[in-house]
């Protein structure tokens, strides 16, 4: 029996979407392990997104947890013709917006890992991280979203398009504008 090897690789996200729908169905049927599996699958990416959106570890942790709680409470409203990630991402963005609205001004994230090299190198690296984080937080939400989804969660243009319910061309345009604005902000900081 000959094995055909010229088929394209299966789309991992299609498989993952099918798994997500199966897990949602299990949860709706009363199986809590289904939702626990969804939490394990998405907790890191949702935390990363919220951290980049909020710039504060505790606020990001709270936003991600609140997004999961609200998703669980509203699981019956989930439309199974949509991607679960897109749905819970929208919940997370709303949580982040609420947290930003309600939170007092915050300081940028402290570095969580010591930089190699001299103390001067570590200080320079830390300052650069803070400058990048502050610049990302200064972007309008539309631009911040595409930067975070592309560079911190590593979604493709198509996946960002599906997640944000935008045409792919709009995603690319916003990403270009966001990168240009970030470069301008960071260049202005270095010129000081």
Backbone as ProteinMPNN parsed JSONL, in Angstrom:
{"seq_chain_A": "XXXXXXXXXXXXXXXXXXXXXXXXXXXXXXXXXXXXXXXXXXXXXXXXXXXXXXXXXXXXXXXXXXXXXXXXXXXXXXXXXXXXXXXXXXXXXXXXXXXXXXXXXXXXXXXXXXXXXXXXXXXXXXXXXXXXXXXXXXXXXXXXXXXXXXXXXXXXXXXXXXXXXXXXXXXXXXXXXXXXXXXXXXXXXXXX", "coords_chain_A": {"N_chain_A": [[0.849, -1.183, 0.0], [0.697, 2.115, -0.952], [1.834, 5.136, 0.485], [0.614, 8.328, 0.51], [2.343, 11.294, 0.369], [2.206, 13.963, -0.248], [0.258, 15.654, 0.738], [-0.911, 18.695, 2.173], [0.23, 19.955, 5.345], [-1.859, 19.474, 8.218], [-4.042, 22.031, 9.403], [-3.214, 23.375, 12.345], [-4.683, 25.095, 13.936], [-7.32, 24.698, 13.118], [-7.738, 22.101, 14.015], [-7.368, 22.621, 16.732], [-9.488, 24.388, 17.185], [-11.647, 22.644, 16.823], [-11.154, 20.923, 18.953], [-11.515, 22.764, 21.036], [-14.261, 23.32, 20.769], [-15.301, 20.816, 21.413], [-14.476, 20.648, 24.062], [-15.921, 22.775, 25.171], [-18.499, 21.799, 24.799], [-18.391, 19.571, 26.494], [-18.115, 20.89, 28.948], [-20.512, 22.34, 29.053], [-22.159, 20.203, 29.398], [-21.737, 19.631, 31.981], [-19.255, 18.697, 32.762], [-16.563, 19.568, 34.429], [-13.869, 19.29, 33.931], [-13.545, 19.787, 31.28], [-13.648, 22.585, 31.052], [-11.456, 23.217, 32.617], [-9.414, 22.243, 30.999], [-9.561, 24.071, 28.895], [-8.803, 26.376, 30.248], [-6.145, 25.691, 30.94], [-5.085, 25.567, 28.361], [-5.298, 28.217, 27.416], [-4.452, 30.002, 29.407], [-1.816, 31.052, 29.624], [-1.443, 32.562, 27.248], [-3.545, 34.429, 27.449], [-2.864, 35.716, 29.815], [-0.418, 36.842, 29.014], [-1.271, 38.601, 26.993], [-2.916, 40.317, 28.53], [-1.029, 41.326, 30.311], [0.626, 42.775, 28.59], [-1.211, 44.608, 27.748], [-1.935, 45.956, 30.048], [0.35, 46.355, 31.613], [0.981, 45.783, 34.231], [1.689, 43.334, 36.561], [0.0, 42.183, 38.629], [-2.514, 43.324, 38.034], [-2.834, 42.333, 35.455], [-2.948, 39.589, 35.934], [-5.309, 39.486, 37.451], [-7.145, 40.414, 35.51], [-6.993, 38.382, 33.561], [-7.888, 36.172, 35.063], [-10.476, 37.064, 35.713], [-11.549, 37.157, 33.161], [-11.673, 34.431, 32.507], [-13.492, 33.584, 34.467], [-15.8, 35.039, 33.768], [-16.175, 34.006, 31.206], [-16.766, 31.354, 31.815], [-19.136, 31.71, 33.284], [-20.777, 32.695, 31.286], [-20.851, 30.784, 29.356], [-22.914, 29.475, 28.084], [-23.76, 31.33, 26.254], [-21.92, 31.317, 24.275], [-21.188, 31.21, 20.875], [-21.046, 28.558, 18.856], [-20.271, 28.605, 16.238], [-18.21, 30.269, 16.006], [-14.74, 31.039, 16.786], [-13.408, 29.828, 19.827], [-11.2, 31.034, 21.066], [-11.266, 33.654, 19.978], [-13.613, 34.587, 21.081], [-13.182, 34.468, 23.919], [-11.0, 36.122, 24.003], [-12.111, 38.633, 23.38], [-13.616, 39.002, 25.688], [-11.529, 39.199, 27.526], [-10.222, 41.551, 26.603], [-12.178, 43.454, 27.192], [-12.144, 43.228, 29.977], [-9.56, 44.166, 30.466], [-9.803, 46.797, 29.555], [-11.651, 47.763, 31.423], [-10.095, 47.479, 33.746], [-7.992, 49.268, 33.207], [-9.4, 51.644, 33.112], [-10.304, 51.85, 35.737], [-8.041, 51.772, 37.305], [-5.394, 53.313, 39.205], [-2.653, 55.42, 38.078], [0.248, 53.646, 37.052], [3.478, 52.171, 37.577], [5.954, 51.164, 35.175], [6.594, 47.684, 34.331], [8.785, 45.89, 36.466], [11.96, 44.384, 35.648], [11.902, 40.864, 35.319], [13.841, 39.0, 35.184], [17.239, 38.78, 35.772], [19.537, 40.591, 33.83], [22.187, 39.425, 31.718], [25.697, 40.186, 32.017], [27.334, 43.297, 32.759], [26.496, 45.443, 35.59], [25.78, 47.908, 34.474], [24.985, 47.151, 31.904], [22.761, 45.65, 32.575], [21.138, 47.637, 33.688], [20.757, 49.313, 31.461], [19.421, 47.533, 29.739], [17.138, 47.066, 31.255], [16.036, 49.636, 31.319], [15.506, 49.967, 28.607], [13.564, 47.953, 28.209], [11.533, 48.98, 29.854], [11.015, 51.357, 28.493], [10.048, 50.401, 26.025], [7.78, 49.009, 26.931], [6.321, 51.141, 28.065], [5.916, 52.664, 25.756], [4.32, 50.916, 24.248], [2.07, 50.817, 25.902], [1.255, 53.421, 25.615], [0.171, 53.547, 23.115], [-2.848, 53.848, 21.159], [-5.692, 51.734, 21.793], [-6.525, 50.158, 19.534], [-4.186, 49.904, 18.029], [-2.42, 48.895, 19.902], [-3.517, 46.374, 20.428], [-3.043, 44.887, 18.015], [-0.255, 44.866, 17.94], [0.377, 43.448, 20.298], [-0.931, 40.973, 19.828], [0.402, 40.092, 17.527], [3.206, 40.181, 18.094], [3.617, 39.261, 20.71], [1.901, 37.148, 21.235], [2.195, 35.817, 18.95], [0.424, 35.413, 16.773], [-0.826, 34.776, 13.47], [-1.423, 36.979, 10.631], [-3.922, 36.352, 9.576], [-5.108, 34.993, 11.721], [-5.195, 37.054, 13.625], [-6.92, 38.745, 12.286], [-9.278, 37.19, 12.325], [-9.659, 37.023, 15.088], [-10.024, 39.687, 15.906], [-12.096, 40.394, 14.311], [-11.719, 41.788, 11.899], [-10.851, 42.921, 8.591], [-8.091, 41.334, 6.95], [-6.365, 43.049, 5.653], [-6.764, 45.442, 7.017], [-5.717, 44.745, 9.494], [-2.994, 44.457, 8.824], [-2.436, 47.075, 8.046], [-2.939, 48.507, 10.442], [-0.995, 47.325, 12.032], [1.341, 48.143, 10.743], [1.136, 50.938, 11.113], [1.163, 51.016, 13.92], [3.729, 49.982, 14.493], [5.284, 51.972, 13.294], [4.581, 54.207, 14.85], [5.506, 53.303, 17.363], [8.258, 53.108, 16.828], [8.817, 55.805, 16.374], [8.2, 56.937, 18.898], [10.089, 55.618, 20.512], [12.478, 56.45, 19.323], [12.355, 59.176, 19.874], [12.62, 59.104, 22.642], [15.228, 58.114, 22.893], [16.639, 60.198, 21.824], [16.615, 62.092, 23.764]], "CA_chain_A": [[0.0, 0.0, 0.0], [1.503, 3.329, -1.055], [1.437, 6.242, 1.356], [0.696, 9.603, -0.186], [2.994, 12.233, 1.279], [2.185, 15.337, -0.739], [-0.831, 16.417, 1.311], [-0.425, 19.772, 3.04], [0.113, 19.69, 6.786], [-3.158, 19.909, 8.723], [-4.043, 23.307, 10.099], [-3.238, 23.133, 13.79], [-5.739, 25.886, 14.55], [-8.594, 24.044, 12.834], [-7.816, 21.005, 14.981], [-7.529, 23.207, 18.064], [-10.853, 24.9, 17.264], [-12.522, 21.486, 17.019], [-10.942, 20.511, 20.348], [-12.162, 23.76, 21.896], [-15.71, 23.112, 20.717], [-15.578, 19.592, 22.16], [-14.306, 20.972, 25.488], [-17.067, 23.609, 25.544], [-19.654, 20.894, 24.883], [-18.225, 18.802, 27.739], [-18.38, 21.79, 30.07], [-21.956, 22.597, 29.062], [-22.809, 18.976, 29.877], [-21.465, 19.484, 33.408], [-17.915, 18.153, 32.987], [-15.673, 20.684, 34.759], [-12.539, 19.066, 33.368], [-13.539, 20.422, 29.968], [-13.265, 23.989, 31.205], [-10.068, 23.23, 33.123], [-8.537, 22.065, 29.841], [-9.543, 25.353, 28.192], [-7.981, 27.288, 31.058], [-4.733, 25.315, 30.745], [-4.698, 25.876, 26.985], [-5.265, 29.645, 27.119], [-4.07, 30.878, 30.512], [-0.56, 31.755, 29.363], [-1.615, 33.575, 26.199], [-4.406, 35.5, 27.954], [-2.076, 36.493, 30.774], [0.559, 37.619, 28.246], [-1.995, 39.7, 26.364], [-3.343, 41.283, 29.548], [0.169, 41.979, 30.836], [1.055, 43.767, 27.602], [-2.237, 45.645, 27.656], [-2.041, 46.701, 31.302], [1.664, 46.716, 32.11], [1.096, 45.508, 35.664], [1.56, 41.891, 36.767], [-1.187, 41.833, 39.416], [-3.713, 43.702, 37.278], [-2.944, 41.397, 34.332], [-3.395, 38.317, 36.506], [-6.727, 39.659, 37.785], [-7.926, 40.517, 34.276], [-7.065, 37.054, 32.95], [-8.766, 35.348, 35.894], [-11.848, 37.551, 35.535], [-12.002, 36.745, 31.822], [-12.059, 33.019, 32.596], [-14.71, 33.49, 35.281], [-16.93, 35.506, 32.949], [-16.38, 33.036, 30.12], [-17.453, 30.196, 32.394], [-20.496, 32.115, 33.633], [-21.545, 32.994, 30.07], [-20.532, 29.748, 28.376], [-24.124, 29.144, 27.317], [-23.947, 32.326, 25.198], [-20.873, 31.141, 23.269], [-21.669, 30.796, 19.562], [-20.127, 27.509, 18.419], [-19.807, 28.824, 14.865], [-17.06, 31.162, 16.135], [-13.582, 30.473, 17.487], [-13.441, 30.055, 21.264], [-10.171, 32.007, 21.418], [-11.745, 34.99, 19.635], [-14.663, 34.936, 22.046], [-12.606, 34.748, 25.234], [-10.124, 37.277, 23.827], [-12.954, 39.825, 23.498], [-13.926, 39.144, 27.112], [-10.296, 39.677, 28.158], [-10.0, 42.959, 26.24], [-13.114, 44.244, 28.001], [-11.617, 43.234, 31.346], [-8.394, 45.056, 30.473], [-10.303, 48.172, 29.457], [-12.216, 48.101, 32.732], [-8.99, 47.611, 34.699], [-7.276, 50.526, 32.899], [-10.276, 52.758, 33.478], [-10.463, 51.917, 37.184], [-6.759, 51.71, 38.014], [-4.57, 54.513, 39.271], [-1.446, 55.324, 37.251], [1.155, 52.608, 37.529], [4.858, 52.184, 37.113], [6.224, 50.058, 34.247], [6.993, 46.413, 34.921], [10.2, 45.68, 36.763], [12.442, 43.183, 34.954], [11.725, 39.671, 36.16], [15.02, 38.158, 35.084], [18.442, 39.604, 35.732], [20.201, 40.583, 32.527], [23.59, 39.042, 31.818], [26.656, 41.256, 31.773], [27.66, 44.214, 33.85], [25.323, 46.156, 36.122], [25.39, 48.952, 33.518], [24.227, 46.474, 30.848], [21.458, 45.282, 33.146], [20.363, 48.865, 33.816], [20.383, 49.734, 30.113], [18.412, 46.594, 29.26], [15.926, 47.32, 32.029], [15.479, 50.9, 30.846], [14.975, 49.738, 27.262], [12.306, 47.205, 28.388], [10.536, 49.91, 30.38], [10.661, 52.295, 27.426], [9.201, 49.678, 25.072], [6.495, 48.761, 27.595], [5.616, 52.424, 28.17], [5.499, 53.045, 24.4], [3.187, 50.052, 23.884], [0.916, 51.254, 26.688], [0.842, 54.742, 25.132], [-0.548, 53.396, 21.849], [-4.299, 53.628, 21.252], [-6.033, 50.323, 21.932], [-6.556, 49.471, 18.24], [-2.816, 49.607, 17.629], [-1.828, 48.047, 20.946], [-4.02, 45.008, 20.235], [-2.37, 44.168, 16.933], [1.143, 44.657, 18.355], [0.413, 42.366, 21.296], [-1.303, 39.695, 19.217], [1.406, 39.669, 16.546], [4.568, 40.038, 18.598], [3.708, 38.601, 22.005], [1.205, 35.856, 21.168], [2.668, 35.257, 17.693], [-0.652, 35.019, 15.875], [-0.656, 35.175, 12.075], [-2.33, 38.058, 10.23], [-5.258, 35.774, 9.426], [-5.644, 34.718, 13.066], [-5.518, 38.351, 14.227], [-8.111, 39.177, 11.574], [-10.417, 36.434, 12.866], [-9.821, 37.348, 16.506], [-10.524, 41.051, 16.06], [-13.209, 40.581, 13.366], [-11.294, 42.842, 10.978], [-10.212, 42.404, 7.373], [-6.653, 41.129, 7.097], [-5.716, 44.266, 5.171], [-6.837, 46.41, 8.116], [-4.75, 44.278, 10.491], [-1.657, 44.803, 8.338], [-2.326, 48.53, 8.084], [-2.802, 48.915, 11.843], [0.298, 46.862, 12.524], [2.347, 49.047, 10.177], [1.02, 52.222, 11.809], [1.6, 50.818, 15.31], [5.192, 49.865, 14.495], [5.824, 53.294, 12.983], [4.413, 55.038, 16.053], [6.44, 52.816, 18.387], [9.61, 53.51, 16.438], [8.913, 57.243, 16.614], [8.248, 57.18, 20.34], [11.361, 55.133, 21.057], [13.529, 57.33, 18.814], [12.252, 60.426, 20.637], [13.173, 58.85, 23.975], [16.68, 57.965, 22.786], [17.207, 61.508, 21.486], [16.653, 62.923, 24.99]], "C_chain_A": [[0.888, 1.237, 0.0], [0.941, 4.405, -0.135], [1.647, 7.532, 0.586], [1.264, 10.624, 0.781], [2.934, 13.672, 0.806], [0.981, 16.14, -0.265], [-0.264, 17.534, 2.161], [-0.61, 19.386, 4.502], [-1.235, 20.187, 7.277], [-3.017, 21.233, 9.462], [-4.222, 23.049, 11.588], [-4.401, 23.878, 14.421], [-7.118, 25.315, 14.273], [-8.793, 22.901, 13.822], [-8.067, 21.543, 16.386], [-8.94, 23.758, 18.229], [-11.835, 23.764, 17.503], [-12.388, 20.965, 18.445], [-11.635, 21.46, 21.31], [-13.67, 23.549, 21.928], [-16.112, 21.865, 21.497], [-15.473, 19.863, 23.668], [-15.464, 21.84, 25.987], [-18.306, 22.728, 25.708], [-19.581, 20.059, 26.163], [-18.58, 19.658, 28.952], [-19.874, 22.085, 30.181], [-22.738, 21.394, 29.572], [-22.493, 18.709, 31.354], [-20.088, 18.934, 33.737], [-16.937, 19.305, 33.184], [-14.277, 20.504, 34.174], [-12.425, 19.663, 31.966], [-13.109, 21.876, 30.063], [-11.842, 24.109, 31.738], [-9.075, 23.07, 31.973], [-8.454, 23.351, 29.023], [-8.688, 26.377, 28.94], [-6.508, 26.966, 30.862], [-4.242, 25.723, 29.358], [-4.468, 27.377, 26.792], [-4.76, 30.539, 28.244], [-2.796, 31.67, 30.231], [-0.762, 32.869, 28.338], [-2.496, 34.722, 26.689], [-3.663, 36.353, 28.973], [-1.077, 37.386, 30.035], [-0.112, 38.825, 27.593], [-2.366, 40.744, 27.408], [-2.147, 42.007, 30.157], [0.646, 43.059, 29.879], [0.041, 44.898, 27.466], [-2.223, 46.549, 28.89], [-0.695, 47.136, 31.871], [1.882, 46.469, 33.586], [0.776, 44.032, 35.898], [0.262, 41.527, 37.493], [-2.482, 42.164, 38.672], [-3.93, 42.75, 36.104], [-3.456, 40.042, 34.807], [-4.894, 38.379, 36.835], [-7.597, 39.692, 36.532], [-8.082, 39.153, 33.609], [-8.008, 36.142, 33.743], [-10.227, 35.768, 35.723], [-12.409, 37.154, 34.18], [-12.439, 35.279, 31.841], [-13.355, 32.847, 33.393], [-15.925, 33.909, 34.464], [-17.218, 34.551, 31.801], [-17.147, 31.825, 30.648], [-18.918, 30.539, 32.69], [-21.375, 32.298, 32.394], [-21.327, 31.95, 28.978], [-21.739, 29.37, 27.518], [-24.352, 30.128, 26.174], [-22.901, 32.192, 24.091], [-21.481, 30.572, 21.993], [-20.661, 29.801, 18.982], [-19.728, 27.621, 16.948], [-18.587, 29.748, 14.853], [-15.916, 30.433, 16.826], [-13.688, 30.806, 18.974], [-12.411, 31.115, 21.656], [-10.632, 33.427, 21.115], [-12.762, 35.487, 20.651], [-14.058, 35.309, 23.396], [-11.627, 35.924, 25.156], [-10.923, 38.565, 23.979], [-13.325, 40.073, 24.956], [-12.71, 39.715, 27.833], [-10.05, 41.148, 27.848], [-10.933, 43.853, 27.046], [-12.655, 44.321, 29.454], [-10.427, 44.18, 31.463], [-8.821, 46.515, 30.393], [-10.894, 48.631, 30.781], [-11.113, 48.327, 33.756], [-8.229, 48.913, 34.469], [-8.1, 51.733, 33.319], [-10.296, 52.954, 34.997], [-9.155, 52.041, 37.954], [-6.094, 53.078, 38.102], [-3.362, 54.343, 38.353], [-0.487, 54.329, 37.879], [2.555, 52.834, 36.986], [5.042, 51.043, 36.125], [6.695, 48.819, 34.995], [8.472, 46.402, 35.295], [10.674, 44.451, 36.008], [12.345, 41.98, 35.876], [12.911, 38.73, 36.079], [16.234, 39.078, 34.98], [19.105, 39.475, 34.365], [21.655, 40.165, 32.699], [24.487, 40.251, 31.563], [26.868, 42.11, 33.005], [26.389, 44.835, 34.409], [24.856, 47.269, 35.178], [24.58, 48.352, 32.371], [22.827, 46.126, 31.344], [20.559, 46.505, 33.263], [19.872, 49.339, 32.452], [19.28, 48.841, 29.544], [17.078, 46.828, 29.959], [15.25, 48.607, 31.562], [14.859, 50.748, 29.461], [13.64, 48.991, 27.347], [11.202, 48.125, 28.883], [10.076, 50.894, 29.301], [9.739, 51.632, 26.406], [7.821, 49.439, 25.678], [5.679, 50.047, 27.688], [5.111, 52.868, 26.798], [4.3, 52.208, 23.958], [1.929, 50.51, 24.622], [0.393, 52.618, 26.225], [0.08, 54.677, 23.806], [-2.047, 53.33, 22.099], [-4.598, 52.122, 21.203], [-6.001, 49.572, 20.599], [-5.162, 49.056, 17.789], [-2.132, 48.677, 18.633], [-2.248, 46.591, 20.76], [-3.235, 44.256, 19.164], [-0.901, 43.922, 17.254], [1.234, 43.469, 19.308], [0.104, 41.025, 20.646], [-0.244, 39.196, 18.244], [2.744, 39.33, 17.195], [4.679, 39.305, 19.935], [2.94, 37.288, 22.058], [1.487, 35.151, 19.859], [1.556, 34.709, 16.802], [-0.333, 35.495, 14.468], [-1.618, 36.333, 11.781], [-3.759, 37.537, 10.131], [-5.889, 35.518, 10.796], [-6.005, 36.012, 13.791], [-6.804, 38.881, 13.597], [-9.363, 38.497, 12.134], [-10.701, 36.826, 14.308], [-10.461, 38.714, 16.698], [-11.713, 41.353, 15.15], [-12.932, 41.772, 12.454], [-10.779, 42.21, 9.699], [-8.695, 42.309, 7.588], [-5.872, 42.367, 6.663], [-5.694, 45.346, 6.258], [-5.838, 46.039, 9.21], [-3.343, 44.701, 10.082], [-1.426, 46.31, 8.407], [-2.125, 49.025, 9.516], [-1.445, 48.507, 12.406], [1.419, 47.763, 12.007], [2.33, 50.391, 10.915], [1.517, 52.098, 13.25], [3.119, 50.734, 15.392], [5.845, 51.221, 14.23], [5.727, 54.216, 14.191], [5.373, 54.612, 17.159], [7.863, 53.255, 18.073], [9.815, 55.002, 16.692], [9.022, 57.574, 18.094], [9.59, 56.768, 20.926], [12.525, 55.989, 20.556], [13.535, 58.652, 19.567], [12.848, 60.252, 22.038], [14.696, 58.752, 23.938], [17.352, 59.298, 22.501], [17.355, 62.401, 22.715], [17.933, 62.731, 25.739]], "O_chain_A": [[1.745, 1.383, 0.872], [-0.273, 4.557, -0.001], [2.735, 7.791, 0.072], [0.741, 10.806, 1.88], [3.565, 14.535, 1.417], [0.705, 17.208, -0.813], [0.764, 17.348, 2.812], [-1.49, 18.597, 4.848], [-1.716, 21.217, 6.806], [-1.984, 21.509, 10.072], [-5.265, 22.563, 12.025], [-5.043, 23.364, 15.337], [-8.008, 25.435, 15.115], [-9.871, 22.744, 14.396], [-8.874, 20.995, 17.137], [-9.534, 23.614, 19.298], [-12.76, 23.904, 18.304], [-13.383, 20.606, 19.076], [-12.263, 21.03, 22.278], [-14.285, 23.595, 22.994], [-17.145, 21.855, 22.167], [-16.283, 19.367, 24.45], [-15.935, 21.655, 27.109], [-19.071, 22.901, 26.656], [-20.592, 19.863, 26.837], [-19.264, 19.201, 29.868], [-20.432, 22.079, 31.278], [-23.837, 21.537, 30.109], [-22.918, 17.699, 31.913], [-19.787, 18.724, 34.912], [-16.528, 19.947, 32.216], [-13.576, 21.49, 33.947], [-11.33, 20.004, 31.521], [-12.306, 22.349, 29.259], [-11.106, 25.014, 31.344], [-8.014, 23.694, 31.977], [-7.386, 23.687, 28.511], [-7.944, 27.144, 28.33], [-5.702, 27.87, 30.639], [-3.107, 26.175, 29.207], [-3.543, 27.771, 26.081], [-4.649, 31.749, 28.043], [-2.718, 32.849, 30.574], [-0.302, 33.993, 28.541], [-2.22, 35.879, 26.374], [-3.816, 37.575, 28.992], [-0.908, 38.553, 30.389], [0.417, 39.935, 27.635], [-2.15, 41.936, 27.19], [-2.248, 43.189, 30.486], [1.031, 44.145, 30.312], [0.402, 46.019, 27.108], [-2.467, 47.752, 28.792], [-0.606, 48.168, 32.535], [2.889, 46.914, 34.139], [-0.275, 43.542, 35.486], [-0.488, 40.667, 37.032], [-3.429, 41.377, 38.682], [-5.066, 42.396, 35.789], [-4.298, 39.425, 34.156], [-5.646, 37.451, 36.538], [-8.66, 39.072, 36.493], [-9.169, 38.805, 33.147], [-8.826, 35.429, 33.162], [-11.109, 34.918, 35.602], [-13.595, 36.851, 34.055], [-13.463, 34.93, 31.254], [-14.213, 32.046, 33.021], [-16.95, 33.227, 34.463], [-18.378, 34.315, 31.462], [-18.069, 31.334, 29.996], [-19.821, 29.76, 32.386], [-22.585, 32.078, 32.454], [-21.592, 32.212, 27.805], [-21.587, 28.989, 26.357], [-25.06, 29.806, 25.22], [-22.987, 32.882, 23.075], [-22.201, 29.574, 22.029], [-19.538, 30.182, 18.655], [-18.931, 26.818, 16.462], [-17.998, 29.981, 13.797], [-16.099, 29.348, 17.379], [-14.02, 31.934, 19.338], [-12.698, 31.99, 22.473], [-10.407, 34.324, 21.927], [-12.765, 36.658, 21.029], [-14.387, 36.356, 23.954], [-11.447, 36.643, 26.139], [-10.464, 39.499, 24.637], [-13.348, 41.218, 25.409], [-12.846, 40.616, 28.661], [-9.703, 41.916, 28.746], [-10.513, 44.903, 27.532], [-12.768, 45.371, 30.087], [-10.303, 44.91, 32.447], [-8.265, 47.37, 31.083], [-10.662, 49.762, 31.21], [-11.186, 49.264, 34.55], [-7.859, 49.59, 35.428], [-7.563, 52.721, 33.819], [-10.305, 54.086, 35.482], [-9.165, 52.381, 39.137], [-6.213, 53.899, 37.192], [-3.082, 53.233, 37.901], [-0.428, 54.196, 39.101], [2.762, 53.603, 36.047], [4.342, 50.035, 36.228], [7.137, 48.897, 36.141], [9.313, 46.858, 34.521], [9.874, 43.553, 35.745], [12.663, 42.063, 37.062], [12.98, 37.758, 36.831], [16.246, 40.03, 34.198], [19.217, 38.378, 33.818], [22.288, 40.503, 33.699], [24.057, 41.229, 30.951], [26.611, 41.693, 34.134], [25.331, 44.765, 33.785], [23.659, 47.542, 35.094], [23.609, 48.954, 31.912], [21.84, 46.287, 30.626], [19.364, 46.432, 32.977], [18.712, 49.722, 32.302], [18.323, 49.331, 28.943], [16.02, 46.792, 29.329], [14.027, 48.656, 31.426], [13.813, 51.33, 29.175], [12.689, 49.341, 26.647], [10.071, 48.065, 28.399], [8.893, 51.221, 29.212], [8.757, 52.235, 25.971], [6.807, 49.644, 25.012], [4.478, 50.04, 27.419], [4.002, 53.389, 26.686], [3.364, 52.736, 23.358], [0.851, 50.581, 24.033], [-0.781, 52.931, 26.422], [-0.579, 55.642, 23.419], [-2.481, 52.816, 23.13], [-3.831, 51.346, 20.634], [-5.495, 48.451, 20.544], [-4.983, 47.973, 17.231], [-1.366, 47.79, 18.256], [-1.434, 45.681, 20.915], [-2.813, 43.12, 19.381], [-0.355, 42.883, 16.883], [2.078, 42.59, 19.134], [0.806, 40.043, 20.89], [-0.017, 37.99, 18.149], [3.346, 38.304, 16.879], [5.745, 38.779, 20.256], [3.285, 36.404, 22.842], [1.068, 34.009, 19.667], [1.72, 33.674, 16.156], [0.352, 36.502, 14.29], [-2.51, 36.63, 12.577], [-4.699, 38.21, 10.555], [-7.071, 35.797, 11.001], [-7.013, 36.064, 14.495], [-7.673, 39.404, 14.294], [-10.377, 39.149, 12.383], [-11.861, 36.946, 14.703], [-11.335, 38.884, 17.548], [-12.277, 42.446, 15.209], [-13.782, 42.641, 12.26], [-10.313, 41.07, 9.722], [-8.106, 43.108, 8.317], [-4.837, 42.69, 7.245], [-4.712, 46.075, 6.395], [-5.19, 46.913, 9.785], [-2.589, 45.238, 10.893], [-0.344, 46.762, 8.783], [-1.255, 49.856, 9.778], [-0.826, 49.254, 13.163], [2.339, 48.104, 12.751], [3.379, 50.914, 11.294], [2.217, 52.983, 13.742], [3.729, 51.348, 16.267], [6.838, 51.574, 14.866], [6.68, 54.923, 14.517], [5.984, 55.456, 17.815], [8.586, 53.721, 18.954], [10.871, 55.411, 17.173], [9.845, 58.398, 18.494], [10.162, 57.489, 21.743], [13.471, 56.228, 21.306], [14.6, 59.192, 19.866], [13.506, 61.156, 22.552], [15.377, 59.245, 24.838], [18.501, 59.512, 22.886], [18.131, 63.356, 22.704], [18.134, 63.347, 26.786]]}, "name": "protein", "num_of_chains": 1, "seq": "XXXXXXXXXXXXXXXXXXXXXXXXXXXXXXXXXXXXXXXXXXXXXXXXXXXXXXXXXXXXXXXXXXXXXXXXXXXXXXXXXXXXXXXXXXXXXXXXXXXXXXXXXXXXXXXXXXXXXXXXXXXXXXXXXXXXXXXXXXXXXXXXXXXXXXXXXXXXXXXXXXXXXXXXXXXXXXXXXXXXXXXXXXXXXXXX"}
